[in-house]
Amino acid sequence: MRLMRSHSPQRQEDGFHTLLPAASEHLDELLEEFQAERDDHGLRCWLLELIGEARSNKGLPVLVDQLGSPDEALRGWAEHGLRLLD
């Protein structure tokens, strides 16, 4: 998460790609971070993508909730995550 919060776009990308294969192992932290983050839209999208990539029913409430988001990008990542659970 520290890398994903960096001011360097490359470090942010590195952080995302480091977490991607291990998303399921960090799901609790990802869910907490998603709920706490309000200011960084890009980070919220990445977090929601990682929650979906974890492919766990534990992320289901957040994914379903974001289907009703007024934000098109968040809705899209929620839909993608739900498809991965199917």
PyMOL commands that set and color helices and strands:
alter all, ss='L'
color gray80, all
select helices_A, chain A and resi 3-5+9-36+41-53+57-66+72-85
alter helices_A, ss='H'
color red, helices_A
deselect
rebuild
show_as cartoon
